[in-house]
Amino acid sequence: MQRVRMRRHHGGRRGTLHFPAGGQPGGPTTGDRLFLRTSRGVKLTSEGELLLSYVRRGIDAIQDGETMLRRMKDLETGEIRIGASDMTLQFYLLPYLEQFHEQYPNIKVTVSNGPTPETLEALYQGHIDFGIVSTPFETKQAVKSLPVQEIRNVFIAGPKYAAQLKGRKLSYKELLNCPCIFLERNTSTRRFMDEFLAKRGVRLEPEFELATSEMIVQFVKRNLGIGCLMSDFASEALGNGDVFALEFDEEMPSREFCLVAAEKAWMSPAAAKLFKQLAKVTT
């Protein structure tokens, strides 16, 4: 077996071409003459030069690929795809994303914003690496779930309702006589509230169904009804005295933010790193 060595002049590795031995060296499959023997050694034919140019490009591409893989492994480049709702993004994920970006500024992070059911569907379809969702939720496929933060729902009202509702323990059935302002039905906050009240014989039909919790606060401040939302969204308005929290004879249970990922799905090194950092917060 004859060998022809080539050296890349821009600092790359040497590449070695293998040709059949014998007086009539030919191409791998075409039978074309690739090099000539001379008194000074071996000289490539025009066909050999053509083949060499393609081989050189292949070596360049392989080495570029190796470089990119190394950079991804060392977190010098890469991409993370996350699914999160407004609630989980604002009150859990955002500070950790800020910290991660300071550590690894070249990692691209894409956040798909949507309620828990949409985040889970994106996970099933492989459109995200992992998600942060809120309970309750049900999964259709093998999904690992890790609780990371406890949260609570709260009912709030504006000053118009103070004389009627403030400062006493209420029954949830009293809400049947009040206009209500809730999130849309496809959210985990609304689902949790509906299921809790249904077990107590209370089924509420809201006057307003809104897409965001921030808008619930604004509607309640203007005395348009009684709102139910995750307590963190209402903390500023409660602190300012713009709204007040209703007290009931039975407290609604807490629920949780959870990290979710497909059991057997592959994660990029960057996504795996952030997932582990988020998971460590709970351990």
C-alpha positions in Angstrom: 0.0 0.0 0.0 1.4 3.4 -1.0 0.8 6.5 1.0 0.9 10.1 0.0 1.1 12.6 2.8 -0.3 16.1 2.7 0.3 18.9 5.2 -2.2 21.7 5.9 -0.3 24.9 5.9 -2.6 26.7 8.2 -1.7 24.7 11.3 -4.0 21.7 10.8 -3.2 18.1 11.1 -1.5 16.0 8.5 -3.8 13.9 6.3 -2.8 10.6 4.8 -4.2 9.2 1.5 -3.9 5.5 0.9 -3.5 4.2 -2.7 -3.1 0.7 -4.1 0.5 -0.4 -4.7 1.6 -1.3 -8.2 2.7 0.3 -11.4 -0.8 1.5 -12.4 -2.2 3.2 -9.3 -5.9 3.9 -9.8 -8.8 5.7 -8.1 -10.8 4.0 -5.4 -13.6 3.0 -7.8 -13.1 4.7 -11.1 -9.7 3.3 -12.2 -8.4 6.8 -12.8 -4.7 7.3 -12.5 -4.1 9.4 -9.3 -0.3 9.7 -9.2 2.9 9.1 -11.2 6.2 7.7 -10.1 9.1 9.9 -10.9 12.8 9.8 -10.1 12.1 12.2 -7.3 9.2 10.3 -5.8 5.5 10.5 -6.5 3.6 13.3 -8.3 -0.2 13.6 -8.3 -2.0 13.7 -11.6 -4.8 16.2 -12.3 -7.3 13.5 -11.2 -5.3 13.0 -8.0 -5.3 16.7 -7.3 -9.1 16.8 -7.8 -9.6 14.0 -5.4 -7.2 15.5 -2.9 -9.1 18.8 -2.9 -12.3 16.9 -1.8 -10.5 14.9 0.8 -8.9 18.1 2.2 -12.4 19.7 2.5 -13.6 16.6 4.3 -10.8 16.7 6.8 -11.5 20.5 7.3 -15.1 19.7 8.0 -14.3 16.9 10.5 -11.9 19.1 12.4 -14.4 22.0 12.4 -17.0 19.6 13.8 -14.6 18.3 16.5 -13.9 21.9 17.5 -17.6 22.8 17.8 -18.2 19.6 19.9 -15.4 20.6 22.2 -16.7 24.1 22.5 -20.2 22.7 23.3 -18.8 20.4 25.9 -16.8 23.2 27.5 -19.9 25.5 27.4 -18.3 28.0 25.1 -21.2 27.7 22.7 -24.6 25.9 22.6 -28.3 26.5 23.0 -30.9 25.8 25.7 -34.6 25.6 25.0 -36.9 26.1 28.0 -40.6 26.1 28.4 -42.1 28.3 31.1 -45.2 30.3 32.0 -45.3 34.0 33.0 -45.6 32.8 36.6 -42.8 30.3 36.6 -40.5 32.6 34.6 -41.1 35.7 36.8 -41.2 34.1 40.2 -38.7 31.3 39.8 -36.6 30.9 36.7 -35.5 34.5 35.9 -32.9 35.0 38.6 -31.2 31.6 37.7 -31.1 32.5 34.0 -29.4 35.8 34.9 -26.8 33.9 37.0 -26.2 31.3 34.3 -25.8 34.0 31.6 -23.1 35.7 33.6 -21.3 32.4 33.9 -21.7 31.3 30.2 -22.5 34.4 28.1 -22.1 32.6 24.8 -24.9 30.1 25.4 -28.1 31.0 23.6 -31.3 30.6 25.7 -34.7 30.3 24.1 -37.7 30.5 26.4 -41.1 29.3 25.0 -43.7 31.1 27.0 -47.1 29.4 27.6 -49.2 27.8 30.3 -48.4 24.4 31.8 -50.4 22.3 29.2 -48.6 24.0 26.3 -45.2 23.5 28.0 -45.8 19.8 28.5 -46.9 19.4 24.9 -43.7 21.1 23.8 -41.7 18.7 25.9 -43.5 15.7 24.3 -42.8 17.0 20.8 -39.1 17.5 21.7 -39.3 21.3 21.1 -37.8 22.1 24.5 -35.0 20.6 26.6 -37.0 21.0 29.9 -39.8 23.0 31.4 -40.8 24.7 34.6 -44.5 24.1 35.3 -46.9 24.5 38.2 -49.1 21.8 39.8 -51.5 20.3 39.2 -50.6 18.6 35.9 -50.9 15.2 34.3 -48.3 13.7 31.9 -48.9 11.4 28.9 -45.4 10.2 28.5 -42.4 9.2 30.8 -41.5 12.6 32.4 -39.3 13.1 35.4 -40.7 15.8 37.7 -38.8 17.6 40.5 -40.5 20.1 42.9 -38.5 23.2 43.3 -40.7 25.8 45.0 -43.9 26.0 47.0 -46.6 28.5 46.0 -50.1 29.5 47.1 -53.2 30.9 45.6 -55.0 33.9 47.1 -58.4 35.5 46.7 -58.2 39.3 46.6 -60.8 42.1 46.5 -60.8 45.9 46.1 -61.9 48.6 48.6 -65.5 48.5 47.5 -65.9 45.0 49.0 -64.2 45.8 52.4 -67.3 46.3 54.4 -68.9 43.1 53.0 -65.9 40.7 53.1 -62.9 42.1 55.0 -61.9 41.0 58.5 -64.0 37.8 58.9 -63.7 34.1 58.0 -65.7 33.4 54.8 -67.3 30.3 53.4 -66.3 29.6 49.8 -70.0 29.5 48.9 -70.2 33.2 49.6 -68.3 33.7 46.4 -71.4 32.6 44.5 -72.9 36.0 45.2 -69.9 37.9 44.0 -68.6 38.7 40.5 -65.3 36.8 40.0 -62.2 37.4 37.9 -60.1 34.3 37.0 -57.5 33.1 34.6 -58.5 31.1 31.6 -59.4 27.5 32.1 -56.2 26.1 30.4 -54.0 27.3 33.2 -52.9 25.3 36.2 -53.9 28.1 38.6 -57.5 28.0 37.4 -57.6 24.2 37.3 -56.3 23.9 40.8 -58.9 26.4 42.1 -61.8 24.8 40.2 -60.9 21.3 41.5 -60.6 22.6 45.1 -63.9 24.4 45.0 -65.8 21.6 43.2 -64.9 19.2 46.0 -66.7 21.6 48.3 -69.8 21.9 46.1 -68.9 25.3 44.7 -68.8 25.9 41.0 -68.0 29.5 40.0 -68.7 31.1 36.6 -66.5 34.2 36.4 -67.6 37.6 35.1 -64.1 38.0 33.5 -61.6 35.4 32.2 -58.2 37.0 31.6 -55.0 35.8 30.1 -52.6 37.1 32.7 -52.5 37.5 36.5 -51.2 41.1 36.2 -54.5 42.0 34.6 -56.5 40.3 37.4 -54.8 42.6 39.9 -55.7 45.7 37.7 -59.4 44.6 37.4 -59.6 43.9 41.2 -58.1 47.3 42.0 -60.9 48.9 40.0 -63.6 46.9 42.0 -64.7 44.8 39.1 -64.9 41.6 41.2 -63.1 39.1 43.3 -59.8 37.7 41.9 -57.9 34.5 42.4 -54.3 34.2 41.5 -50.9 33.1 42.7 -50.1 35.2 45.8 -46.8 36.6 44.5 -48.6 38.5 41.7 -50.7 40.3 44.3 -47.9 41.1 46.8 -47.3 44.7 45.7 -51.0 45.6 45.6 -51.5 44.0 49.0 -48.6 45.8 50.4 -49.8 49.2 49.1 -53.3 48.6 50.4 -54.9 48.7 46.9 -56.5 45.3 47.5 -57.0 43.0 50.5 -56.8 39.2 50.8 -59.9 37.3 51.7 -59.8 34.9 54.6 -61.7 31.6 54.5 -62.7 29.0 57.1 -60.5 26.5 55.2 -57.2 27.4 53.7 -56.6 26.4 50.1 -53.6 24.0 50.0 -50.2 25.0 48.6 -49.0 23.8 45.3 -45.6 23.7 43.6 -43.3 24.7 40.7 -41.7 21.7 39.2 -38.8 21.0 36.8 -39.9 18.6 34.1 -37.9 16.7 31.5 -38.4 13.7 29.3 -37.0 10.6 31.0 -34.9 9.3 28.1 -34.4 12.4 26.0 -30.9 13.7 25.3 -30.0 17.2 26.5 -27.2 19.3 25.2 -24.3 19.9 27.6 -25.5 23.5 28.2 -29.1 22.4 29.0 -27.9 19.6 31.2 -25.7 22.0 33.1 -28.5 24.5 33.8 -31.0 21.7 34.7 -28.5 20.4 37.3 -28.0 23.9 38.7 -31.8 24.3 39.1 -32.1 20.9 40.6 -29.4 21.6 43.2 -31.4 24.5 44.6 -33.8 22.0 46.1 -31.3 19.6 47.6 
